[in-house]
Amino acid sequence: MSDRSYIRERDATDAQSDACDVVVVDESAVAHVRSGLAADWRAKRTTDIFSALSDPTRFRILNALAIRELCVCDIAAVVDVSQSAVSHQLRVLRNLDLVDYRREGRRAVYRLADEHVRTLISQGLEHADEER
């Protein structure tokens, strides 16, 4: 037990069914994990991305764009919301570098920013399909 920093018995006020009965801190394990944790700025950016993905309309937009590039009018028709609402959601997704667009005359055609976004959508859907 030389790599353990301390052991403390839990008292009645600590009682929780999903917690350990004894608090044992393994300082080497804690140091190892801390050295691998994402920097604060990366953690914030990542949680911002997952927050954006947690909105059903934004997720449906990304899911549609994973199938093919679409203009704002087409996205609005696919996800059944107004063009104004789609434009607002696309601005959020653009600010997080999840989507990109190009101009085709007067149309703005949107696409996923890269394969990482496609992977996030695909893996999220696969995980949702898993039976529990």
Buried (B, 14 or more C-beta within 10 A) or exposed (E): EEEEEEEEEEEEEEEEEEEEEEEEEEEEEEEEEEEEEEEEEEEEEEEEBEEBBEBEBBBBBBBBBBEEBBBBEBBBBBBEBEEEBBEBBBEBBBEBEBBBBEEEEEBBBBBBBEEEBBEBBEEBEEEEEEEE
